[in-house]
Amino acid sequence: MKCTVGFLVLSMVLLMAQPSEGFWGALIGAASHVIKHLFKGKEENGKFVEEQADQQQLDKQQLDKQELDQQQLDKQQLDQQQLDKQQLDKQQLDQQQMDQQQLDQQQMDQQQLDKRSFKNKFARRRFH
């Protein structure tokens, strides 16, 4: 019972404190506020969607650029590896050629030495 009396007294005080605004005025004011907020939200939501699309496009461009940079880096590394391999092959070939030249020179020296020793043996036989 005390609660009911308290509720009625507070309701009367509220109505007397704001006589120009009753229940219907507050309801209409709240409805207009909600409507304004919804339209404002749609405008902001539209801007948000555009900003989000722009951000996604920027992200895609950055990702494409990173992929392109990575491909270029991979190509440069591959080219460098091929160049290194070619240089190594050339060095090995040069070394083989030098080894072959040295072997040929040694064989020629040995042949000349054999000729000299043969001439010396033949010359000794002639005089003996």
Stockholm file with secondary structure:
# STOCKHOLM 1.0

chainA/1-128         MKCTVGFLVLSMVLLMAQPSEGFWGALIGAASHVIKHLFKGKEENGKFVEEQADQQQLDKQQLDKQELDQQQLDKQQLDQQQLDKQQLDKQQLDQQQMDQQQLDQQQMDQQQLDKRSFKNKFARRRFH
#=GR chainA/1-128 SS CHHHHHHHHHHHHHHHHCSSSCHHHHHHHHHHHHHHHHHHHHHHHHHHHHHHHHHHHHHHHHHHHHHHHHHHHHHHHHHHHHHHHHHHHHHHHHHHHHHHHHHHHHHHHHHHHHHHHHHHHHHHHHHC
#=GC SS_cons         CHHHHHHHHHHHHHHHHCSSSCHHHHHHHHHHHHHHHHHHHHHHHHHHHHHHHHHHHHHHHHHHHHHHHHHHHHHHHHHHHHHHHHHHHHHHHHHHHHHHHHHHHHHHHHHHHHHHHHHHHHHHHHHC
//
